[in-house]
Amino acid sequence: MLSVSDRSRSSVSGNSPACFTFRGAGRVVTAQSACSPVAQGTVETLESRLNKAFSDVSDDVVIGGALPFDKRRTDCLWAAPQTTCAAGSSSEDGTQDEPLLAPRAEPPVPVFADAVAEAVRIMKDEEGSPDALRKIVLARTLTLEAKHPFRSEAILSRLMNDPAVTTYQIRLPQGEGDPHGRYLIGATPELLIGKQGLRVSSYPLAGSARRHQNPVMDSDAAGALARSEKDKREHAMVVEYILDVLTPYCRQLTRPTGPGLTSTRSMWHLGTPIEGELRHDDISSAVLAAKLHPTPAVCGVPLNRAAQLIKQLEPVDRNFYAGAAGWCDPRGDGAWYVAIRCAEICGRHARLFAGAGVVPGSDPISESAETGAKFGAMLAALGLPPLAGLTGTGQAGQKE
């Protein structure tokens, strides 16, 4: 059955961990281990599988889970009785109780910087051609091994300390033979699509800057991002893409004339709130998410060209990182988020993901530092300090 509480008492190492949990925007949606798996498939069969899943259960059911980054891969969705409630506050302390045995960057910072440089070279060589690469998002990972299994209750509680994010935990199908199971756990600031009746909303983020503990430096970083023509161009690509995809389904769409600044505890972002009214309310938020995903914010422009190069330039498969994570009810209402600032966790092992948007003029060292800053939220949630030698963050004394 599905239940909600102010504090999840589940753990990655057992004790009936939730099939999925989302905490944000003042509410919690969580499904305990008695939920049922939805038949797996790709986005091509998503709508029919959702319809069948809802037809097989009562009206008070919610379906939640994750869509993979690669739309040709199978998703991971669960069905459970629907219950939501107001989100409780966090009371977990931030002490480090998971000593590391073997942290490792994949790829190492210099190799990632070389990949960024290669992407910039390709953009320069293709400039002017009809299908020229104009943006690509490249990601890298950190793999961590602890002495004891990581505890999801501590991870989620620490992530909840940032009110600007939606935290999530999703049980993944892989690793079912492992007694600890395998989970995607993270805290995303980016709403891919929300739907309630005819109303839809999206809040794309693109263009980022690391935050600083020093207030003057932090203000300077925000101001530089707001003035950055490079970041504004990168952001505009994402906004125009979302508008283009949603337009056929909407009577109207509105957005501000330009992006605004928004922040988490570790990063500044350029963001644009998009609001719309659907022509019909019978399309599911999950189907809209599948049509939008992946946006240029996590893939690139053109999408197919960028996706092909990502496979060539990234040595680690993304799986559900940079996919979509969320939930929907039988009416199609729900919320789906871009699955970033996350880690795949199985017992004592964790793999953290972070990416950076590369456009003409991108600096490999700066993009490496940006991914290093984005690792910070999950490292802190794991009770760990910054790992500057592995993340490429370089300078000390800055917020992670």
matplotlib code that plots the C-alpha trace (Angstrom):
import matplotlib.pyplot as plt

x = [0.0, 1.0, 1.7, 3.0, 4.9, 6.9, 10.1, 10.8, 12.2, 13.3, 16.9, 18.8, 19.9, 16.3, 13.3, 10.8, 12.2, 9.7, 9.1, 9.1, 9.1, 8.8, 9.1, 8.7, 6.3, 4.9, 3.8, 4.9, 4.0, 5.4, 4.7, 5.8, 7.2, 3.8, 3.2, 3.0, 5.4, 4.0, 4.9, 8.2, 8.6, 9.8, 8.2, 6.5, 4.2, 4.0, 0.5, -1.0, 0.8, -0.4, -4.0, -3.8, -2.2, -4.9, -7.7, -6.5, -6.7, -9.0, -9.3, -7.2, -3.9, -0.9, 1.9, 5.4, 9.0, 11.6, 12.0, 15.6, 17.8, 17.8, 14.3, 15.0, 15.6, 12.9, 11.4, 10.8, 7.3, 5.3, 1.6, 0.2, -2.8, -2.7, -2.0, -0.3, 0.3, 2.1, 5.9, 7.5, 10.7, 14.1, 15.7, 18.6, 22.0, 24.8, 27.4, 29.6, 28.8, 29.8, 33.6, 34.8, 37.1, 37.5, 36.3, 36.9, 36.1, 34.9, 36.2, 38.9, 38.8, 41.5, 39.7, 36.4, 38.1, 39.4, 35.9, 34.6, 37.4, 36.5, 32.9, 33.9, 36.1, 33.3, 31.0, 33.6, 34.2, 30.4, 29.5, 27.3, 26.2, 22.4, 22.7, 25.7, 26.1, 25.2, 25.1, 25.9, 25.6, 28.4, 28.2, 30.7, 30.4, 31.9, 31.9, 32.0, 32.3, 31.6, 32.4, 28.6, 25.5, 24.3, 21.1, 18.4, 16.7, 19.8, 20.4, 16.9, 16.7, 19.9, 18.6, 15.4, 17.3, 17.3, 13.7, 14.5, 14.5, 12.3, 13.8, 13.2, 13.9, 13.0, 13.6, 15.3, 14.8, 18.5, 20.2, 17.2, 19.4, 21.3, 19.8, 20.1, 18.3, 19.2, 17.8, 17.9, 18.1, 18.4, 17.2, 16.2, 15.5, 14.0, 10.3, 10.0, 6.2, 3.4, -0.3, -3.5, -6.6, -6.1, -3.2, 0.4, 3.7, 7.4, 10.5, 13.5, 17.0, 20.0, 23.1, 24.7, 27.2, 28.7, 27.7, 30.1, 30.1, 31.4, 28.3, 30.2, 31.6, 28.2, 26.5, 29.2, 28.7, 25.0, 25.5, 28.0, 25.6, 22.7, 24.9, 26.4, 25.5, 26.8, 24.5, 21.5, 22.0, 22.2, 19.0, 17.1, 17.6, 15.9, 13.0, 12.2, 12.4, 9.8, 7.5, 7.7, 6.9, 4.0, 2.4, 0.4, -1.2, -2.0, -4.5, -2.0, 1.5, 3.0, 6.6, 8.6, 10.5, 13.8, 15.2, 15.5, 17.9, 17.1, 19.3, 19.8, 22.2, 25.0, 24.2, 22.8, 20.7, 18.9, 15.3, 12.1, 8.7, 6.3, 2.6, 0.0, -3.6, -4.1, -6.6, -7.8, -7.2, -7.1, -3.4, -1.3, 1.5, 3.7, 3.0, 3.9, 7.1, 8.0, 7.4, 9.5, 12.3, 15.2, 15.3, 18.4, 19.1, 20.4, 21.1, 21.9, 21.0, 20.2, 18.9, 19.7, 23.2, 24.0, 22.7, 24.9, 28.0, 27.1, 27.5, 30.9, 32.3, 30.9, 32.5, 29.6, 26.0, 23.6, 20.8, 18.2, 20.4, 19.1, 15.9, 12.5, 11.3, 7.8, 4.2, 0.7, -2.8, -5.6, -6.6, -3.1, -2.4, 1.0, 4.5, 7.7, 11.1, 14.5, 16.4, 19.6, 21.6, 21.3, 23.1, 22.5, 22.9, 23.1, 24.2, 27.7, 28.1, 27.1, 27.5, 27.0, 26.2, 26.7, 26.7, 27.5, 26.2, 28.8, 28.3, 30.8, 33.2, 32.9, 36.1, 36.9, 38.3, 35.2, 32.9, 34.8, 34.5, 30.8, 30.2, 32.4, 30.1, 27.0, 28.4, 28.3, 24.7, 24.8, 28.2, 26.8, 23.7, 26.0, 27.6, 30.8, 33.0, 33.9, 36.4, 38.3, 40.9, 38.3, 35.6, 37.7, 36.2, 39.6, 39.1, 38.1, 35.8, 32.9, 29.4, 28.9]
y = [0.0, 3.6, 5.7, 9.1, 10.3, 13.3, 11.2, 8.2, 5.4, 3.3, 2.4, 1.3, -1.7, -3.0, -2.3, -2.1, 0.8, 2.8, 2.0, 5.8, 8.9, 12.6, 15.5, 19.1, 21.9, 21.4, 17.8, 14.2, 11.4, 8.1, 4.4, 1.6, -1.8, -3.4, -1.5, -3.3, -2.9, -1.5, -3.6, -2.3, -0.8, 2.3, 5.6, 4.3, 2.1, 4.3, 5.6, 2.2, 0.6, 3.4, 3.0, -0.8, -0.3, 2.2, 0.0, -3.0, -1.1, 1.2, 4.9, 5.9, 4.7, 6.7, 5.6, 6.8, 6.1, 7.0, 7.2, 6.5, 9.1, 6.9, 6.7, 3.3, 1.9, 0.5, 2.6, 1.8, 2.5, 1.4, 1.6, 2.0, 3.5, 7.3, 9.3, 12.7, 15.1, 18.2, 17.7, 17.5, 19.2, 17.4, 16.5, 14.3, 15.6, 16.0, 13.9, 11.6, 8.0, 6.3, 6.3, 6.0, 3.1, 3.8, 7.1, 7.3, 9.7, 8.3, 9.8, 11.6, 15.4, 15.7, 13.1, 14.9, 18.2, 16.6, 15.5, 19.0, 20.3, 17.7, 18.8, 22.4, 21.5, 19.6, 22.6, 24.8, 22.4, 22.0, 25.7, 26.7, 23.2, 22.5, 19.9, 21.5, 20.7, 23.8, 22.4, 19.1, 18.2, 16.1, 14.2, 12.4, 10.3, 9.6, 6.1, 5.7, 2.7, 2.9, 0.6, 0.2, 0.4, 4.0, 4.9, 6.5, 8.1, 10.1, 10.9, 12.1, 14.0, 16.0, 16.7, 18.0, 20.8, 22.7, 24.1, 24.9, 21.2, 18.2, 15.1, 11.7, 8.0, 5.4, 1.6, 0.5, -2.9, -3.7, -5.2, -7.2, -10.0, -7.8, -7.8, -4.1, -3.3, -0.5, 3.0, 6.4, 9.1, 12.8, 16.4, 18.2, 21.9, 21.4, 20.7, 19.1, 19.2, 19.6, 19.0, 19.7, 19.5, 21.8, 23.7, 22.7, 24.2, 23.7, 25.3, 24.7, 25.5, 26.0, 28.2, 27.6, 29.1, 27.8, 29.5, 30.9, 31.2, 34.8, 37.0, 39.4, 36.6, 34.9, 38.0, 38.5, 35.0, 35.5, 38.8, 37.3, 34.5, 37.0, 38.9, 35.9, 35.9, 32.3, 31.1, 33.1, 31.4, 28.0, 28.8, 30.0, 26.8, 24.9, 27.3, 27.3, 23.5, 23.2, 25.7, 24.0, 20.6, 21.8, 24.2, 21.5, 20.4, 23.8, 26.6, 29.1, 29.3, 32.1, 32.9, 35.9, 37.9, 36.6, 34.2, 35.0, 33.9, 31.0, 29.1, 26.0, 25.9, 24.9, 26.5, 29.6, 28.9, 30.8, 29.7, 30.5, 29.6, 28.4, 28.2, 26.9, 25.7, 22.3, 21.9, 18.7, 17.3, 13.6, 13.6, 12.3, 14.3, 11.2, 11.2, 14.9, 14.2, 11.5, 13.8, 16.6, 14.3, 14.7, 18.5, 20.4, 21.1, 17.5, 16.4, 19.1, 20.6, 19.0, 16.3, 13.2, 14.5, 15.3, 12.0, 10.1, 12.0, 11.6, 7.8, 8.4, 10.9, 9.5, 6.3, 5.5, 4.8, 7.3, 4.8, 6.9, 10.0, 12.9, 11.0, 12.0, 11.2, 11.7, 10.5, 10.7, 9.8, 8.2, 11.7, 12.3, 14.9, 14.8, 16.2, 15.0, 16.3, 16.2, 13.5, 15.4, 16.0, 12.3, 9.0, 5.3, 3.6, -0.1, -1.1, 0.2, 1.5, 4.8, 6.4, 10.1, 11.9, 15.6, 17.3, 20.6, 22.2, 22.7, 25.4, 27.2, 29.1, 26.8, 26.4, 22.8, 23.7, 25.8, 23.0, 20.5, 22.8, 23.2, 19.4, 19.3, 21.9, 19.9, 16.9, 18.9, 18.4, 14.6, 14.5, 16.6, 14.3, 11.3, 13.1, 13.7, 16.8, 18.1, 15.8, 18.5, 16.2, 14.1, 16.6, 19.3, 22.1, 23.4, 26.2, 25.6, 27.7, 27.6, 26.2, 22.7]
z = [0.0, -0.3, 2.8, 3.6, 6.6, 7.6, 7.8, 5.7, 7.7, 4.8, 4.0, 1.0, 3.0, 3.7, 5.9, 3.1, 1.1, -0.9, -4.6, -5.2, -3.2, -4.3, -1.9, -3.0, -3.6, -0.1, -0.5, -0.5, -2.8, -1.8, -2.5, -0.2, -1.3, -1.8, -5.0, -8.3, -11.3, -14.5, -17.6, -18.9, -22.4, -24.3, -24.8, -27.9, -25.8, -22.7, -23.3, -23.9, -20.9, -18.6, -19.8, -19.1, -15.7, -14.6, -16.0, -13.9, -10.6, -8.7, -9.3, -6.3, -7.9, -8.8, -11.1, -10.5, -11.5, -14.1, -17.8, -19.0, -20.8, -24.0, -25.2, -26.8, -23.3, -21.1, -18.3, -14.6, -13.3, -10.3, -9.4, -5.9, -4.0, -4.1, -1.0, -0.8, 2.1, 3.2, 3.3, 6.7, 7.7, 7.9, 11.2, 10.1, 11.1, 8.6, 10.3, 8.1, 8.9, 5.6, 5.4, 1.8, 0.7, -3.1, -4.6, -8.4, -11.1, -14.4, -16.6, -14.7, -15.0, -17.7, -19.9, -19.4, -20.4, -23.5, -24.4, -24.0, -26.2, -28.8, -28.8, -29.2, -32.1, -33.8, -33.4, -35.0, -37.9, -38.6, -38.3, -41.1, -42.2, -41.9, -39.1, -37.3, -33.7, -31.7, -28.2, -26.4, -22.7, -21.5, -18.2, -15.9, -12.8, -9.4, -8.1, -4.3, -2.0, 1.7, 4.6, 5.3, 3.1, 2.4, 4.3, 2.1, 5.1, 5.8, 2.2, 1.5, 4.8, 3.9, 0.4, 1.9, 3.5, 0.2, -0.3, -4.0, -5.1, -5.3, -3.8, -5.2, -4.6, -7.2, -6.9, -10.1, -11.8, -12.0, -9.0, -7.9, -6.9, -4.5, -1.0, -0.8, -4.1, -6.4, -6.3, -8.1, -5.4, -6.0, -5.7, -8.9, -9.3, -12.8, -13.5, -16.9, -17.0, -14.5, -15.2, -13.3, -15.5, -18.5, -16.9, -17.7, -16.5, -17.1, -15.6, -17.8, -16.4, -18.6, -17.9, -14.5, -12.1, -8.9, -5.7, -3.1, 0.6, 0.4, -0.3, -2.5, -4.7, -4.7, -5.9, -8.6, -9.8, -10.1, -11.9, -14.4, -15.2, -15.8, -18.2, -20.0, -23.7, -24.0, -21.2, -22.5, -26.0, -24.3, -22.3, -25.3, -27.1, -24.3, -24.0, -27.7, -27.9, -25.0, -26.6, -30.0, -28.4, -26.3, -28.9, -30.7, -27.4, -26.0, -26.7, -25.2, -23.8, -21.9, -20.8, -19.6, -22.2, -20.8, -18.3, -14.6, -11.9, -9.6, -7.2, -5.2, -2.2, -4.6, -8.0, -9.7, -12.8, -15.6, -15.5, -17.5, -16.1, -18.9, -18.3, -20.7, -21.2, -22.9, -25.8, -24.1, -20.7, -21.7, -22.3, -19.4, -17.8, -18.3, -22.0, -22.2, -20.3, -22.8, -25.7, -24.1, -23.0, -23.5, -23.8, -25.0, -21.3, -20.9, -24.4, -27.0, -30.4, -32.7, -30.3, -32.4, -33.4, -29.8, -28.5, -30.9, -29.8, -26.2, -26.7, -28.3, -25.8, -22.5, -21.2, -18.7, -19.7, -18.2, -17.5, -15.7, -15.1, -17.2, -17.8, -16.3, -12.8, -11.6, -11.1, -12.5, -11.5, -13.6, -14.9, -16.2, -13.6, -12.0, -12.1, -13.9, -13.3, -15.0, -13.2, -12.4, -9.2, -8.5, -7.7, -8.4, -5.0, -4.3, -0.8, -0.2, -3.7, -5.2, -8.7, -8.8, -12.1, -13.2, -16.6, -18.2, -21.4, -24.1, -26.7, -29.1, -26.8, -23.9, -21.8, -20.9, -17.5, -16.6, -17.7, -15.6, -12.6, -13.2, -13.1, -9.9, -8.3, -9.3, -7.5, -4.3, -3.4, -3.5, -1.8, 1.0, 1.1, 1.5, 4.5, 2.5, 2.1, -1.4, -3.2, -5.0, -6.5, -8.2, -9.0, -10.4, -8.3, -7.5, -5.0, -1.5, 0.6, -1.8, -1.3, -2.7]

ax = plt.figure().add_subplot(projection="3d")
ax.plot(x, y, z, "-o")
ax.set_aspect("equal")
plt.show()
